[in-house]
């Protein structure tokens, strides 16, 4: 079984982003970039499935500028067998990403697509679902546990009320949640070796996919500042304040 893992280059989760002065987007100058954390979890799960001999190859795919090679090198250092960069500039919408991944899935004979549940830059949470829809495959989103046996996937999903267990047959699409696993750290020798490994390249035109944006971002603003907290002197005062705010029924 061949597994495709989508890995996106995003602003490092520990870095505080700033909105551009003209509100046209986020300022990415001199910003530390890294692999999307949810994608890192998806990659770790793919590597574990290969180590259990349930998969034969793990293909890491990234879509973006040449600098996206960084996350592919990181994927190779973690243990991915191959890396593919689809070179594209500008904002790539989830539907375009899903169409590009579909083209790779069909060309490579992929049986399982593992993606992060969302990217932390836009929080769209759409690509995995769109990919499954385009392929006509079963999907299990927000996966907290994955088991494979006799061509059947058993997936525990994170839902608002707790956990939901679903079963589906391969081929399929899974999106990884935070509780699925803890990604491994790449050892220095593997990081050095990954720098010498080849990265395959393709363009959207070669794959026959139009990535022109369908949506227009009118303005980007920072969230409003959180108001200062208030010290409450007693439970009676707390209850009175909640009632005044309408938080408690009379």
TISEKE-409874 format. One record per residue (C-alpha): residue in one letter; z, y, x. Coordinates in nm, 2 decimals. Example, Ala and Ser with C-alpha at 12.3 -4.5 7.8 and 13.67 -1.06 7.14 Angstrom:
+------+--------+--------+--------+
| code |     c3 |     c2 |     c1 |
+------+--------+--------+--------+
|    A |   0.78 |  -0.45 |   1.23 |
|    S |   0.71 |  -0.11 |   1.37 |
+------+--------+--------+--------+
***
This chain:
+------+--------+--------+--------+
| code |     c3 |     c2 |     c1 |
+------+--------+--------+--------+
|    X |   0.00 |   0.00 |   0.00 |
|    X |  -0.10 |   0.34 |   0.13 |
|    X |   0.13 |   0.64 |   0.05 |
|    X |   0.03 |   1.00 |   0.04 |
|    X |   0.30 |   1.26 |   0.09 |
|    X |   0.24 |   1.63 |   0.03 |
|    X |   0.42 |   1.86 |   0.27 |
|    X |   0.41 |   2.24 |   0.22 |
|    X |   0.49 |   2.51 |   0.48 |
|    X |   0.75 |   2.75 |   0.33 |
|    X |   1.00 |   3.01 |   0.44 |
|    X |   1.30 |   2.83 |   0.60 |
|    X |   1.57 |   2.77 |   0.33 |
|    X |   1.83 |   2.94 |   0.55 |
|    X |   1.63 |   3.26 |   0.59 |
|    X |   1.68 |   3.56 |   0.36 |
|    X |   1.34 |   3.68 |   0.24 |
|    X |   1.25 |   4.04 |   0.16 |
|    X |   1.00 |   4.18 |  -0.09 |
|    X |   0.72 |   4.40 |   0.05 |
|    X |   0.76 |   4.77 |   0.00 |
|    X |   0.45 |   4.78 |  -0.23 |
|    X |   0.59 |   4.49 |  -0.44 |
|    X |   0.28 |   4.29 |  -0.37 |
|    X |   0.47 |   3.98 |  -0.26 |
|    X |   0.72 |   3.85 |   0.00 |
|    X |   0.72 |   3.99 |   0.35 |
|    X |   0.64 |   3.69 |   0.58 |
|    X |   0.62 |   3.89 |   0.91 |
|    X |   0.86 |   3.75 |   1.17 |
|    X |   0.99 |   3.49 |   0.92 |
|    X |   1.09 |   3.14 |   1.02 |
|    X |   0.89 |   2.88 |   0.84 |
|    X |   0.96 |   2.51 |   0.79 |
|    X |   0.87 |   2.21 |   0.57 |
|    X |   0.96 |   2.24 |   0.21 |
|    X |   1.30 |   2.06 |   0.18 |
|    X |   1.20 |   1.85 |  -0.13 |
|    X |   0.88 |   1.74 |   0.06 |
|    X |   1.10 |   1.63 |   0.35 |
|    X |   1.29 |   1.41 |   0.11 |
|    X |   0.97 |   1.27 |  -0.03 |
|    X |   0.85 |   1.19 |   0.33 |
|    X |   1.18 |   1.02 |   0.41 |
|    X |   1.14 |   0.80 |   0.11 |
|    X |   0.79 |   0.70 |   0.21 |
|    X |   0.90 |   0.61 |   0.56 |
|    X |   1.18 |   0.40 |   0.42 |
|    X |   0.93 |   0.21 |   0.19 |
|    X |   0.71 |   0.15 |   0.50 |
|    X |   1.01 |   0.02 |   0.70 |
|    X |   1.09 |  -0.22 |   0.41 |
|    X |   0.73 |  -0.34 |   0.45 |
|    X |   0.65 |  -0.22 |   0.10 |
|    X |   0.39 |   0.02 |   0.24 |
|    X |   0.14 |  -0.01 |   0.53 |
|    X |   0.06 |   0.36 |   0.60 |
|    X |   0.21 |   0.70 |   0.53 |
|    X |  -0.04 |   0.99 |   0.52 |
|    X |   0.11 |   1.34 |   0.53 |
|    X |  -0.12 |   1.61 |   0.38 |
|    X |  -0.07 |   1.99 |   0.39 |
|    X |  -0.28 |   2.27 |   0.24 |
|    X |  -0.28 |   2.61 |   0.39 |
|    X |  -0.37 |   2.81 |   0.71 |
|    X |  -0.39 |   2.67 |   1.06 |
|    X |  -0.02 |   2.74 |   1.11 |
|    X |   0.05 |   2.47 |   0.86 |
|    X |   0.00 |   2.23 |   1.15 |
|    X |   0.37 |   2.30 |   1.23 |
|    X |   0.49 |   2.10 |   0.93 |
|    X |   0.24 |   1.82 |   0.99 |
|    X |   0.36 |   1.79 |   1.35 |
|    X |   0.72 |   1.77 |   1.20 |
|    X |   0.60 |   1.49 |   0.96 |
|    X |   0.44 |   1.30 |   1.25 |
|    X |   0.76 |   1.34 |   1.45 |
|    X |   0.96 |   1.19 |   1.16 |
|    X |   0.73 |   0.89 |   1.15 |
|    X |   0.42 |   0.96 |   0.94 |
|    X |   0.12 |   0.75 |   1.06 |
|    X |  -0.15 |   1.02 |   1.00 |
|    X |  -0.17 |   1.39 |   0.92 |
|    X |  -0.44 |   1.58 |   0.74 |
|    X |  -0.47 |   1.96 |   0.70 |
|    X |  -0.68 |   2.11 |   0.43 |
|    X |  -0.75 |   2.45 |   0.57 |
|    X |  -0.72 |   2.73 |   0.31 |
|    X |  -0.61 |   3.09 |   0.32 |
|    X |  -0.43 |   3.30 |   0.06 |
|    X |  -0.23 |   3.18 |  -0.24 |
|    X |  -0.31 |   2.83 |  -0.35 |
|    X |  -0.21 |   2.76 |  -0.71 |
|    X |  -0.05 |   2.43 |  -0.82 |
|    X |  -0.37 |   2.32 |  -1.01 |
|    X |  -0.58 |   2.37 |  -0.70 |
|    X |  -0.33 |   2.18 |  -0.49 |
|    X |  -0.34 |   1.89 |  -0.74 |
|    X |  -0.72 |   1.88 |  -0.74 |
|    X |  -0.73 |   1.87 |  -0.36 |
|    X |  -0.47 |   1.60 |  -0.34 |
|    X |  -0.66 |   1.40 |  -0.61 |
|    X |  -0.97 |   1.41 |  -0.39 |
|    X |  -0.78 |   1.28 |  -0.09 |
|    X |  -0.61 |   1.01 |  -0.30 |
|    X |  -0.94 |   0.88 |  -0.42 |
|    X |  -1.11 |   0.90 |  -0.08 |
|    X |  -0.82 |   0.73 |   0.10 |
|    X |  -0.74 |   0.46 |  -0.16 |
|    X |  -0.39 |   0.58 |  -0.20 |
|    X |  -0.17 |   0.38 |  -0.44 |
|    X |   0.14 |   0.60 |  -0.44 |
|    X |   0.17 |   0.98 |  -0.41 |
|    X |   0.51 |   1.11 |  -0.32 |
|    X |   0.57 |   1.48 |  -0.36 |
|    X |   0.87 |   1.71 |  -0.36 |
|    X |   0.99 |   1.80 |  -0.71 |
|    X |   0.91 |   2.17 |  -0.64 |
|    X |   0.84 |   2.41 |  -0.36 |
|    X |   1.12 |   2.65 |  -0.28 |
|    X |   0.89 |   2.95 |  -0.25 |
|    X |   0.74 |   2.95 |  -0.60 |
|    X |   0.95 |   2.69 |  -0.78 |
|    X |   0.65 |   2.60 |  -1.00 |
|    X |   0.74 |   2.23 |  -1.04 |
|    X |   0.39 |   2.16 |  -1.15 |
|    X |   0.19 |   1.99 |  -0.88 |
|    X |   0.31 |   1.63 |  -0.92 |
|    X |   0.27 |   1.63 |  -1.30 |
|    X |  -0.08 |   1.79 |  -1.27 |
|    X |  -0.18 |   1.53 |  -1.01 |
|    X |  -0.07 |   1.24 |  -1.23 |
|    X |  -0.26 |   1.39 |  -1.52 |
|    X |  -0.58 |   1.44 |  -1.32 |
|    X |  -0.56 |   1.08 |  -1.19 |
|    X |  -0.46 |   0.93 |  -1.52 |
|    X |  -0.16 |   0.77 |  -1.34 |
|    X |   0.19 |   0.70 |  -1.45 |
|    X |   0.45 |   0.95 |  -1.32 |
|    X |   0.83 |   0.96 |  -1.25 |
|    X |   0.96 |   1.31 |  -1.18 |
|    X |   1.29 |   1.42 |  -1.03 |
|    X |   1.35 |   1.08 |  -0.88 |
|    X |   1.70 |   1.00 |  -0.76 |
|    X |   1.64 |   0.64 |  -0.67 |
|    X |   1.32 |   0.43 |  -0.62 |
|    X |   1.28 |   0.05 |  -0.62 |
|    X |   0.95 |  -0.14 |  -0.59 |
|    X |   0.90 |  -0.50 |  -0.68 |
|    X |   0.58 |  -0.70 |  -0.77 |
|    X |   0.38 |  -0.38 |  -0.83 |
|    X |   0.64 |  -0.23 |  -1.06 |
|    X |   0.83 |   0.09 |  -0.98 |
|    X |   1.18 |   0.13 |  -1.11 |
|    X |   1.29 |   0.50 |  -1.08 |
|    X |   1.62 |   0.66 |  -1.17 |
|    X |   1.55 |   1.02 |  -1.28 |
|    X |   1.78 |   1.33 |  -1.28 |
|    X |   1.79 |   1.47 |  -1.64 |
|    X |   2.02 |   1.72 |  -1.80 |
|    X |   2.25 |   1.46 |  -1.96 |
|    X |   2.27 |   1.24 |  -1.64 |
|    X |   2.03 |   0.96 |  -1.52 |
|    X |   1.73 |   0.81 |  -1.70 |
|    X |   1.57 |   0.48 |  -1.57 |
|    X |   1.20 |   0.44 |  -1.61 |
|    X |   0.96 |   0.17 |  -1.51 |
|    X |   0.59 |   0.21 |  -1.43 |
|    X |   0.31 |   0.03 |  -1.26 |
|    X |   0.12 |   0.12 |  -0.95 |
|    X |  -0.07 |   0.34 |  -0.88 |
|    X |   0.17 |   0.62 |  -0.96 |
|    X |   0.30 |   0.96 |  -0.87 |
|    X |   0.67 |   1.03 |  -0.79 |
|    X |   0.84 |   1.36 |  -0.73 |
|    X |   1.16 |   1.35 |  -0.52 |
|    X |   1.49 |   1.52 |  -0.62 |
|    X |   1.77 |   1.62 |  -0.38 |
|    X |   1.98 |   1.30 |  -0.44 |
|    X |   1.70 |   1.06 |  -0.35 |
|    X |   1.80 |   1.04 |   0.02 |
|    X |   1.90 |   1.24 |   0.33 |
|    X |   1.60 |   1.30 |   0.57 |
|    X |   1.63 |   1.18 |   0.92 |
|    X |   1.63 |   1.40 |   1.23 |
|    X |   1.33 |   1.36 |   1.46 |
|    X |   1.43 |   1.26 |   1.82 |
|    X |   1.31 |   1.49 |   2.10 |
|    X |   1.07 |   1.22 |   2.24 |
|    X |   0.91 |   1.18 |   1.90 |
|    X |   0.87 |   1.56 |   1.87 |
|    X |   0.70 |   1.57 |   2.21 |
|    X |   0.48 |   1.28 |   2.12 |
|    X |   0.38 |   1.44 |   1.79 |
|    X |   0.24 |   1.74 |   1.97 |
|    X |  -0.03 |   1.52 |   2.12 |
|    X |  -0.13 |   1.33 |   1.81 |
|    X |  -0.45 |   1.43 |   1.63 |
|    X |  -0.45 |   1.61 |   1.30 |
|    X |  -0.75 |   1.55 |   1.07 |
|    X |  -0.90 |   1.86 |   0.91 |
|    X |  -1.10 |   1.92 |   0.59 |
|    X |  -1.19 |   2.22 |   0.38 |
|    X |  -1.18 |   2.26 |   0.00 |
|    X |  -1.56 |   2.30 |   0.00 |
|    X |  -1.59 |   1.96 |   0.17 |
|    X |  -1.38 |   1.81 |  -0.10 |
|    X |  -1.58 |   1.98 |  -0.37 |
|    X |  -1.28 |   2.18 |  -0.51 |
|    X |  -1.28 |   2.54 |  -0.62 |
|    X |  -0.94 |   2.70 |  -0.52 |
|    X |  -1.01 |   3.05 |  -0.65 |
|    X |  -0.68 |   3.17 |  -0.82 |
|    X |  -0.68 |   3.17 |  -1.20 |
|    X |  -0.36 |   3.38 |  -1.22 |
|    X |  -0.28 |   3.73 |  -1.10 |
|    X |   0.06 |   3.83 |  -0.97 |
|    X |   0.12 |   4.18 |  -1.10 |
|    X |   0.44 |   4.26 |  -0.92 |
|    X |   0.72 |   4.10 |  -0.71 |
|    X |   1.08 |   4.23 |  -0.74 |
|    X |   1.41 |   4.12 |  -0.60 |
|    X |   1.66 |   3.99 |  -0.85 |
|    X |   1.91 |   4.25 |  -0.97 |
|    X |   2.23 |   4.28 |  -0.77 |
|    X |   2.52 |   4.08 |  -0.90 |
|    X |   2.79 |   4.29 |  -1.04 |
|    X |   3.13 |   4.29 |  -0.87 |
|    X |   3.39 |   4.05 |  -1.00 |
|    X |   3.70 |   4.15 |  -1.20 |
|    X |   4.06 |   4.03 |  -1.12 |
|    X |   4.23 |   3.90 |  -1.43 |
|    X |   4.60 |   3.93 |  -1.45 |
|    X |   4.68 |   3.66 |  -1.71 |
|    X |   4.52 |   3.39 |  -1.93 |
|    X |   4.58 |   3.61 |  -2.24 |
|    X |   4.38 |   3.89 |  -2.07 |
|    X |   4.10 |   3.64 |  -1.98 |
|    X |   4.07 |   3.51 |  -2.34 |
|    X |   4.07 |   3.87 |  -2.47 |
|    X |   3.79 |   3.96 |  -2.23 |
|    X |   3.58 |   3.66 |  -2.32 |
|    X |   3.62 |   3.74 |  -2.69 |
|    X |   3.52 |   4.10 |  -2.63 |
|    X |   3.21 |   3.98 |  -2.44 |
|    X |   3.12 |   3.74 |  -2.72 |
|    X |   3.16 |   3.44 |  -2.50 |
|    X |   3.41 |   3.28 |  -2.74 |
|    X |   3.38 |   3.22 |  -3.11 |
|    X |   3.63 |   3.42 |  -3.32 |
+------+--------+--------+--------+
***
